Amino acid sequence: MKKKISKEIMKRAKTKRKKNNKHKKEKDRIGVLNEEGFKDILENANDLIQSVDSSGRFIYVNKKWLRTLGYSKEDVKKLKLKDILRKDSVHECMKLFELVHKGKSLCNIKTVFVTKDGREIHVEGTANAKFDKGKFVFTRGIFRDITERKMAEDALRESENKYRTLLENLPQKIFFKNKNLVYVSCNENFARDRHISANKIAGKTDYDFFPKKLAEKYRKEDRRVMRSGKTEGIIEEYIPDGHKIIVHTVKTPVKDEDGNIIGILSIFWDITEHKKAEEALKASEEKFRDLIENSNDLIQSVGPDKKFVYVNKKWKKVLGYSDKEIEKLEFTNILRKDQIPHCMSIFKKLCAGQSFTKIDTVFLTKKGKEIFVSGYLDAYFKDKKFISTRGIFRDVTEQKKAEDELKKKHDELERFNQFAVGRELKIIELKKEVNELCKKLGEKPRYNLKRIRSDFP
């Protein structure tokens, strides 16, 4: 019985040894695989992996490191950490190396490596150290090449600075609100009006800067623009430092890459003086229009097609045409027939740039009545192109009648005078003959002809 038990124990022990041997072999195999696997991961990683001893010499670098920096494994044996650093990065990196040497783990290290051929490689990464029984053995560093990202960031920063400079030097006020109408950013011109720095505008609303009624007006306009999705120009009041000015505001909805509206961009500028000048010009135009409209002269303007561009009230009243009738008229339609050739000649000269300071002609009213006029004509040109004539005429019909009547009277007086003078001269001749006869008879002359001669040269 004892023999049988002993045999069973030996059998179990043998089986256990086999199992243990098999487990050990499997464990050794896995260990080898893990070591090879980790080495493969390190060697083929996309990051730059390096290990440096206490003297700063490299004891390991991976393939990516060699490929990126352009060194061979033989080159690396002669290199120290500071040999691959840009000169202005050496001091800082050696300080970090000392910290790691003392046991500190560092994250988010940013520095610049230099390749064998002198190119700069911007990297960021982590570093820590391996210690054995409290003694430093080597550093472990993993770095990622961020050169392209750095270039993109620098380009973006440069672009942002350029546009920021542009925005800050514009005289206009500019700001951006999100879709909840909360300020996100603005330029200094706007911030200065609101007595706040531009970097503190974020999170503010119109209620922080304006009276409630005005703030609600601005927000209502912003919502309308965002709903419509279209840019809108608004002339409105603005109150910086307590005094009211007129501004021209342009509001435009801001969209993301998917076309969703994410806020509103506004730009505005002071047009108070421009508005005043505009109103003054309008008042001046109204004044001159009133002066022209109510002038006692006939004022007209004729286009290249010989049609009337403008006539004033006096013109319409004197010639008797309505606005609709005037639309169909050419200027030759209001001229007496014998005046047309001469006036056409003048019109051609006006189109060529001549001016006429004195023109006398005869207009015909709608009913055919003759209106004698006297005036001047010139032409309006724009970009050297003839636009229209400008003419001011005075109705001289009554004056013409008075002049004709005066001439008639003068002619009659002249004829009478000639008759009277002829008769007087005949009497003088007879008196002369009487005096001559008296002289022959030895008598005194009966008539004093000296007085008569003084009256008639």
C-alpha positions in Angstrom: 0.0 0.0 0.0 2.8 2.4 0.9 4.6 1.5 -2.3 1.5 2.4 -4.3 1.0 5.8 -2.5 4.7 6.7 -3.1 4.4 5.9 -6.7 1.3 8.1 -7.0 3.1 11.0 -5.3 6.1 10.7 -7.6 3.8 10.7 -10.6 2.1 13.9 -9.5 5.4 15.6 -8.8 6.6 14.7 -12.3 3.4 16.1 -13.8 3.8 19.3 -11.8 7.4 19.7 -12.9 6.4 19.4 -16.5 3.7 22.0 -16.0 6.2 24.3 -14.3 8.7 23.9 -17.0 6.1 24.6 -19.7 4.9 27.7 -17.8 8.5 28.9 -17.4 9.2 28.4 -21.2 6.0 30.3 -22.0 6.9 33.1 -19.6 10.4 33.4 -21.1 8.9 33.4 -24.6 6.4 36.2 -23.7 9.3 38.2 -22.1 11.3 38.0 -25.3 8.2 39.0 -27.3 7.5 41.9 -25.0 11.1 43.1 -25.2 11.1 42.8 -29.0 7.6 44.4 -29.2 8.5 47.4 -27.1 11.7 47.9 -29.0 9.8 47.7 -32.3 7.3 50.3 -31.0 10.2 52.7 -30.0 12.1 52.2 -33.2 9.1 52.8 -35.4 7.4 55.5 -33.4 6.5 58.7 -35.2 8.0 60.7 -32.3 11.7 61.5 -31.7 12.8 59.3 -28.8 16.1 59.8 -27.1 18.0 58.8 -23.9 20.9 60.7 -22.5 23.4 59.8 -19.8 24.6 62.0 -16.9 27.4 63.5 -19.1 24.8 64.5 -21.8 25.8 61.9 -24.3 23.2 60.0 -26.3 22.9 56.3 -25.3 19.8 55.7 -27.5 17.9 57.4 -30.3 15.2 55.9 -32.5 14.8 55.8 -36.3 12.6 58.9 -36.5 15.1 60.8 -34.5 17.9 59.8 -36.9 15.8 60.5 -40.0 14.6 63.8 -38.8 18.0 65.2 -37.6 19.9 63.6 -40.4 22.6 61.8 -38.3 23.9 58.3 -38.6 24.3 56.0 -35.6 28.0 56.6 -35.7 27.5 60.3 -35.6 25.3 60.0 -32.5 28.1 58.3 -30.6 30.1 61.5 -30.7 27.1 63.9 -30.0 26.1 65.5 -26.8 22.6 67.0 -26.0 23.8 70.6 -26.5 25.1 69.8 -30.0 21.6 69.4 -31.4 20.1 72.5 -29.7 19.7 75.9 -31.3 22.2 78.3 -29.5 19.5 80.4 -27.8 17.9 77.2 -26.5 21.0 75.6 -24.9 20.9 77.4 -21.6 17.2 76.8 -20.9 17.5 73.1 -22.0 20.5 72.4 -19.8 18.6 73.8 -16.8 15.7 71.4 -17.6 18.2 68.6 -17.9 19.5 69.4 -14.4 15.9 69.2 -13.1 15.3 65.8 -14.7 18.7 64.6 -13.4 17.4 65.4 -9.9 14.3 63.3 -10.5 11.7 65.8 -11.8 9.4 64.7 -14.6 8.7 67.5 -17.1 5.8 67.9 -19.5 5.2 70.3 -22.4 8.8 71.0 -23.1 9.2 73.3 -26.1 12.5 73.8 -27.8 14.4 73.9 -31.1 16.6 71.1 -32.4 19.1 71.7 -35.2 19.6 69.1 -37.9 23.0 68.0 -39.2 22.6 70.4 -42.2 21.5 73.3 -40.0 17.7 73.2 -40.4 15.6 74.1 -37.4 13.2 71.6 -36.0 10.6 72.9 -33.5 9.7 70.1 -31.0 7.6 69.6 -27.9 7.6 66.7 -25.5 8.2 65.2 -22.1 11.3 64.0 -20.2 12.0 62.0 -17.1 14.8 59.9 -15.7 15.6 56.2 -14.8 17.1 55.7 -11.4 18.6 52.5 -10.0 18.8 52.3 -6.2 18.4 56.0 -6.0 21.2 56.7 -8.5 20.6 58.5 -11.9 21.1 56.2 -14.9 19.7 58.1 -17.9 17.0 60.4 -19.2 14.0 59.3 -21.3 12.7 61.9 -23.7 9.9 61.7 -26.2 9.5 64.7 -28.6 7.2 65.4 -31.5 8.2 67.4 -34.5 5.8 70.5 -34.5 7.7 72.5 -37.1 4.9 72.6 -39.6 2.4 73.4 -36.8 4.7 76.1 -35.5 5.0 77.6 -39.0 1.2 77.5 -39.3 0.8 79.1 -35.9 3.3 81.8 -36.7 1.6 82.5 -40.0 -1.8 82.6 -38.3 -0.3 84.9 -35.6 1.2 87.1 -38.2 -2.0 87.2 -40.1 -4.0 88.0 -36.9 -1.5 90.7 -36.0 -1.7 92.2 -39.5 -5.5 92.3 -39.4 -5.4 93.5 -35.8 -3.1 96.3 -36.8 -5.4 97.1 -39.7 -8.5 97.1 -37.4 -6.7 99.2 -34.8 -5.7 101.8 -37.3 -9.1 102.2 -38.9 -11.0 105.3 -37.8 -14.2 103.2 -37.7 -15.5 101.5 -34.5 -15.7 97.7 -34.9 -17.1 94.9 -32.7 -18.3 91.3 -32.8 -21.1 89.8 -30.8 -22.1 86.1 -30.6 -25.6 84.9 -31.5 -26.7 85.6 -27.9 -25.7 89.3 -28.5 -22.8 89.1 -26.0 -19.6 91.0 -27.0 -16.8 88.8 -28.0 -14.2 91.3 -29.3 -13.8 94.9 -30.5 -11.1 97.3 -31.7 -9.6 100.0 -29.5 -11.6 102.8 -31.1 -14.9 101.2 -29.9 -13.4 100.2 -26.5 -12.2 103.8 -25.9 -15.7 105.2 -26.5 -17.0 102.7 -23.9 -14.2 103.5 -21.4 -13.0 99.9 -21.3 -9.9 98.1 -22.7 -10.5 95.9 -25.7 -9.4 92.7 -23.9 -12.1 93.2 -21.3 -15.1 93.6 -23.7 -15.8 89.8 -23.8 -18.9 88.9 -21.8 -20.4 92.4 -21.8 -23.7 93.3 -23.4 -25.3 96.5 -24.7 -27.0 96.9 -21.3 -23.5 97.5 -19.8 -22.9 100.4 -22.0 -26.1 102.1 -23.1 -29.5 103.2 -21.5 -32.0 100.4 -21.6 -34.1 101.8 -24.4 -31.2 102.4 -26.7 -29.6 99.0 -25.8 -32.9 97.2 -26.7 -33.0 99.1 -30.0 -29.5 98.0 -30.9 -30.3 94.4 -29.9 -33.5 94.4 -31.9 -31.6 95.5 -35.0 -29.0 92.8 -34.5 -31.6 90.1 -34.2 -33.3 91.3 -37.4 -30.0 91.2 -39.3 -29.2 87.7 -38.0 -32.7 86.5 -38.9 -32.5 87.9 -42.5 -28.9 86.6 -43.0 -28.2 89.8 -45.0 -25.9 92.8 -44.5 -27.8 95.9 -43.6 -26.8 99.6 -43.4 -28.4 101.8 -40.8 -28.2 105.6 -40.1 -28.7 106.0 -36.3 -27.8 107.9 -33.2 -24.9 107.0 -31.1 -23.9 108.6 -27.7 -20.2 108.5 -26.7 -19.3 110.6 -23.6 -22.9 111.8 -23.3 -23.1 113.8 -26.5 -25.2 112.6 -29.4 -23.8 112.0 -32.9 -25.1 110.5 -36.1 -23.3 107.3 -37.3 -23.6 105.1 -40.3 -23.6 101.4 -39.1 -23.1 98.4 -41.3 -24.1 95.1 -39.6 -23.4 91.7 -41.2 -24.2 88.2 -39.9 -21.1 86.0 -39.3 -21.3 82.3 -40.4 -19.3 79.2 -39.5 -17.9 76.7 -42.0 -21.3 75.0 -42.2 -23.1 78.2 -43.0 -24.7 78.6 -39.5 -25.0 82.1 -38.2 -22.8 82.4 -35.0 -22.9 86.1 -34.4 -22.9 89.6 -35.9 -20.1 91.9 -36.9 -20.7 95.7 -36.8 -18.7 98.6 -38.1 -19.8 102.2 -37.8 -18.4 105.7 -38.2 -19.3 109.3 -37.4 -21.2 111.0 -40.2 -22.5 114.0 -38.2 -20.6 116.6 -40.2 -21.4 114.8 -43.4 -25.1 114.8 -42.4 -25.0 118.5 -41.6 -23.3 119.3 -44.9 -25.9 117.1 -46.7 -28.7 118.9 -45.0 -27.2 122.3 -45.7 -26.8 121.3 -49.4 -30.4 120.1 -49.5 -31.5 123.4 -48.0 -29.4 125.2 -50.5 -30.8 123.2 -53.4 -34.3 123.8 -52.2 -33.6 127.5 -51.9 -32.2 127.7 -55.4 -34.9 125.4 -56.8 -37.5 127.7 -55.3 -35.6 130.7 -56.7 -35.6 129.1 -60.2 -39.1 127.8 -60.0 -40.5 131.2 -59.0 -38.3 133.4 -61.1 -40.0 135.9 -63.4 -37.7 134.7 -66.2 -38.4 131.8 -68.5 -35.9 129.1 -67.6 -35.4 125.9 -69.6 -32.9 123.1 -70.2 -32.8 121.0 -73.4 -31.1 117.6 -73.8 -29.1 116.1 -76.8 -32.4 114.8 -78.3 -33.7 118.4 -78.4 -36.4 117.6 -75.8 -36.9 119.7 -72.7 -35.2 118.3 -69.6 -36.6 121.1 -67.4 -38.8 124.2 -67.6 -39.9 126.4 -64.7 -43.4 127.7 -63.7 -43.0 131.0 -65.5 -42.1 129.2 -68.8 -45.2 127.0 -68.5 -47.5 129.9 -67.6 -46.3 132.1 -70.5 -46.3 129.4 -73.2 -49.4 127.6 -71.8 -48.1 124.0 -72.0 -48.8 121.2 -69.4 -46.1 118.8 -68.1 -47.4 116.0 -70.3 -47.4 118.2 -73.4 -43.8 119.4 -72.6 -42.6 115.8 -72.5 -43.4 115.4 -76.2 -42.1 118.9 -77.3 -38.8 119.6 -79.0 -37.4 123.1 -78.6 -38.0 123.9 -82.3 -41.8 123.4 -81.6 -41.9 126.6 -79.6 -40.0 128.8 -82.2 -41.4 131.0 -84.8 -40.6 129.4 -88.2 -38.2 132.1 -89.3 -36.2 131.6 -86.1 -35.6 127.9 -86.4 -32.5 127.8 -88.6 -30.7 130.4 -86.5 -31.6 128.7 -83.2 -30.6 125.2 -84.6 -27.2 126.7 -85.5 -26.8 128.0 -81.9 -27.8 124.6 -80.4 -25.1 122.8 -82.4 -22.5 125.4 -81.2 -23.7 124.8 -77.6 -23.2 121.1 -78.0 -19.7 121.8 -79.1 -19.0 123.9 -76.0 -19.7 127.5 -77.0 -21.7 129.9 -74.8 -24.0 132.8 -75.9 -24.5 135.8 -73.6 -27.1 137.6 -75.7 -29.8 135.9 -77.8 -33.0 137.5 -79.1 -35.6 135.2 -80.6 -39.4 134.7 -80.8 -41.3 131.9 -79.0 -44.8 130.8 -79.9 -47.3 129.9 -77.2 -49.5 126.9 -77.4 -52.2 129.2 -79.0 -49.7 130.6 -81.5 -49.1 134.0 -79.8 -45.7 135.5 -80.4 -43.5 136.0 -77.4 -40.4 138.1 -78.0 -37.6 136.9 -75.6 -34.0 138.0 -74.9 -31.6 135.9 -72.8 -28.4 133.8 -72.7 -27.5 130.2 -73.2 -24.7 127.8 -72.2 -24.3 124.0 -71.8 -23.7 121.5 -69.0 -21.0 118.9 -69.6 -20.0 115.8 -67.5 -16.8 114.0 -68.2 -16.5 116.0 -71.4 -19.9 114.8 -72.5 -22.7 117.1 -73.4 -25.7 116.7 -71.0 -28.0 119.7 -71.6 -28.4 123.3 -72.4 -29.2 125.9 -69.8 -31.2 129.0 -70.9 -32.7 132.0 -69.1 -35.0 134.2 -71.2 -36.9 137.3 -70.3 -40.3 138.1 -72.0 -39.7 141.4 -73.7 -42.9 141.4 -75.8 -44.3 144.6 -74.1 -40.9 146.2 -74.3 -40.7 145.3 -78.0 -44.2 146.8 -78.5 -43.1 150.0 -76.7 -39.9 150.3 -78.7 -41.9 149.8 -82.0 -44.4 152.5 -80.9 -41.6 154.9 -79.9 -39.9 154.3 -83.3 -43.2 155.0 -85.0 -43.6 158.3 -83.1 -40.1 159.3 -83.7 -40.4 158.7 -87.5 -43.6 160.9 -87.5 -41.8 163.6 -85.6 -38.9 163.5 -88.0 -41.2 163.8 -91.0 -43.0 166.8 -89.4 -39.7 168.4 -88.3 -38.4 168.1 -91.9 -41.6 169.8 -93.2 -41.4 172.6 -90.6 -37.8 173.3 -91.2 -38.3 173.5 -95.0 -41.2 176.0 -94.6 -39.0 178.2 -92.2 -36.1 178.2 -94.6 -38.5 179.5 -97.4 -39.6 182.4 -95.2 -36.0 183.3 -94.5 -35.2 183.4 -98.2 -38.2 185.8 -98.9 -37.0 188.1 -96.0 -33.6 188.2 -97.5 -35.1 189.2 -100.9 -37.1 192.0 -99.1 -34.0 193.3 -97.4 -32.2 193.3 -100.7 -34.9 195.4 -102.3 -34.9 197.9 -99.4 -31.2 198.2 -99.8 -31.6 199.1 -103.5 -34.3 201.6 -102.6 -32.0 203.2 -100.0 -34.1 202.1 -97.1 -33.2 200.2 -93.9 -33.6 196.4 -94.0 -36.9 195.5 -92.6 -35.9 192.1 -91.0 -33.1 191.2 -88.6 -31.7 188.1 -90.1 -28.8 187.7 -87.5 -31.2 186.4 -84.9 -32.7 184.0 -87.4 -29.2 182.7 -88.4 -28.4 181.8 -84.7 -31.5 179.5 -84.7 -30.6 177.8 -88.0 -26.9 176.9 -88.4 
